[in-house]
Each structure stands twice: as C-alpha cells, then as structure tokens.
C-alpha cells in the first residue's frame, strides 16, 4: 500500500471545467482499489462550496495558518491566513482535502482565467506545503509520493525541491502529469518579483529572467518524473512542433506516456438515461437507428437514408476546424445524403467558420455553439461517424467516448488518437476507425470519402467496423495499474 497525494486545480464532483477534473477523480478511486491510500488536495472553489451545500456535505477545518512571512505585498487581498478543510463522507472512495483562501478561490466565480492566476496557484502550492510541513512535524499522515497535475501545481514542485524551508519534505518523489502543454500560465511569473530571495531558491534571478519563466517550465525542471496522457504524445512533446517551446527542457527528463481511460459504468448505452433508446451489442443496429432518427428530429434534419457525421469538442485551432469546414464544403454539394452536427464553443474565428457552413447548407448542417455535458452522449448514440481532425491531441478521450456508443472515429494520426484508433482493414476486418496522416484538406476529404463509400455500399463491413469500435476498451482500472507501476518505480 502506498500513500499518495494528488494535487489538482479542479476535481469532480466539486469543481469541473475540463477532462482533468474527471480523470483525476476516476484515477484516484481506482488507485484506492489497488490498496493505495489517496488524498486529493484541491482549492475550495465557489463551485465546491455550492456542491457541498446542495449535498449536505460537511467540511471540517483540520489546519489553519498563515503564508510565510517572507512574502510581501498581500495588502490588496487582505491577510495571509488560510485553512485546510476535509470532507467526511463515507460514499467517497478517495479522501478530499481543500485549500481555503477565500480571496483567491471561493470568492471568485470561476476556476481559472484571472489576471492573477499565477499568484493564486502559487499560494495554493505554498499552502499545501505548509500543511505537509505541519503534518511532518506532528508525525501525522504524510504522502510517500506526490502527484501534481498541470502548471497550477508547478510552484509546489520547485519549492519542495529547492526551498530550505521544506527540506524535510524534499525527498518525497514528485510526478508531474501534463494534460495539455499549451497551458503554461498565461498570467506570467512577474509576481515572483514580490518574493524575497528566500523564496527564490532556484537562482538569484533578475527581473528579465523572471519574466521569461512560466510555471510549467519550472515544474518540468524540478519534477522527478513527467508524464503525458498518451504514449505517442510523450514522444511528440520532445519535438519542437508539439513541445510549445519546452522541448529542450524535456530532452534530458524522464517522460512517460499513460493513456487516459473511460468510466464504462457511467458511459453505458445499455442503461444511459441521457440517450433516447438504450442498446447493447445484441441490438446495436436497432439502437443506432432509433437514436439517429431521434437526433435528426431534435436538430431538424431529414430522417431518411442519410449518413450522419458529428464533431464534439472545443471549437479551437487545436481541433482542426479550418480543415474540417473546408473538407465538408467540398463534400456536402456532391453528397446530399450526408449530414453534420457540431456541438461545442470556443474561439470566435472558428465558431464563425461552423456557423457559415450551416448557413450555406441549412438542410444538412446543424451547429450548436454551446457547452453541454450530457448531449454528446445522444450525439454519439445517433451519429455514424465522429470527425476528429486535430492538429494536436494529448489524450483523445472523445474518440473513446464516441466508440462506447458505436460511433466510428475518423481521426488524424496524432497524439492519443494514434494510440486509440487503428485503420480498418478490408482484408481481415480489424481496426476500429478511419485514420489519416497529413493535415491537409485533400487527406481529410479522401478519408471521409472512404467512410461514405463503405457506409453506402458495404453494410457488412460497416457493421464490422461499428462492432469493433463498440468493443474498444480502455478502463480506468488499466490506467490505474499503469500509474501504480510508475509510482512503484519512483519510490524504490
């Protein structure tokens, strides 16, 4: 049994912005199933307080203190006092511990996107270390391994390894999981100038050097091990194209890739209340057909003889929206029996591309520019093909979710998508999707045409690839096993 502290900016069900919140919770619970003791340390956001209030969860203060005296300039935020709270609830598998600094977290409406995010999460990191230091001195619970997630926890990694104040904790191994290299703390680290030299143990930095840093680069420098959320992406980020200016920092580091999984109990078309008609492999074709008709009716699309494509995700440069819309423009004129549904919100520039596509083809295209937690399941249950033409893709969880509902993924061979989806083979009927390599309009268009041809002329092959996709599995228990093996190596 190992004592593990998982430190994360958001975690389900208390606060959830993206996939990291779900993944951290699922992984922690499965690690407990492997006889580990896991505590999740996270900020007490407004969402967290609201959730506890709605569900009658009682929070108990287990530690109170102030930030170290050598931090100046907190006047605009009030005092430096913080608390550590614990939730006692028997139906929670993992332990949850919350960092409460009201001015930075529960008095803010959102989890992220404030001008002082760097300072907020520096405070979060130091608060965690102060609590651990008190735990050490009083001989209470202490982790044998610390698992940090994304840039928000990277100041903790630097402080625990280099600040003499925390020398008693410095030997605890630290794993840094980077869910998306694009997010490195846009607010910058200029606030570090407010720290005295005692708080800058890594070097005596001048102003220009400080402002060149970002939180993620600091975490990479001092973490004992780094991992990404797929094996392929672990290799990619060490190259300039995917490393977001951090490839050099990663060259001499131990970088591991572990693919995320899916909660198959939650995402289960046989009993999912969020889809119109429940089904399993025995009535897969019937289930897909009924859900498709419902989905078409829901979006106001014709219901006879059409092949239905979908896109679900953030509408951004990452997702290849420009290639997607350009390819569909060329196909929709020629293939009037093709329909396309898009769900997601994001950058205005790319949202406008999708909106213009619907305006040009109102009887074939429906675009819903919003975030919706539940609707993707119905879209996957009713769609034939999920288009994922990403420019980069750390994990590719949408491809896993779509397959769970028998929606075939068509993907670019990049990042986690490469690890999840293999090209269907006509010769032996293996493979669970359609895959292309080059990010060009012609490559994507050619692969979509291949899918259209199979759908229209080879129903047996289409059933075979649908069945292959439906039976793809990447359980969180498998993910936990991989992490557990890594943890064991790090603590030997």
QUILINCOR-V953526 format. One record per helix or strand. SS is the DSSP state (H for helix, E for strand). FROM is the first residue (numbers start at 0). TO is the last residue. If there is no record, write none. Layout:
SS;FROM;TO, SS;FROM;TO
This chain:
E;2;6, H;18;32, E;36;42, H;45;53, E;58;65, E;70;70, H;74;76, E;80;86, E;94;99, H;116;136, E;144;148, H;150;161, H;163;168, E;172;177, H;189;193, E;194;194, H;196;198, H;206;211, H;214;221, E;224;227, H;230;235, H;239;242, H;246;249, E;254;256, E;261;261, H;280;298, E;306;311, E;314;314, H;316;318, H;320;333, E;337;342, E;345;345, H;347;359, E;364;367, H;374;381, E;384;387, H;396;403, E;407;411, H;414;419, E;422;422, E;432;435, H;440;456, H;458;469, E;474;474, H;475;490
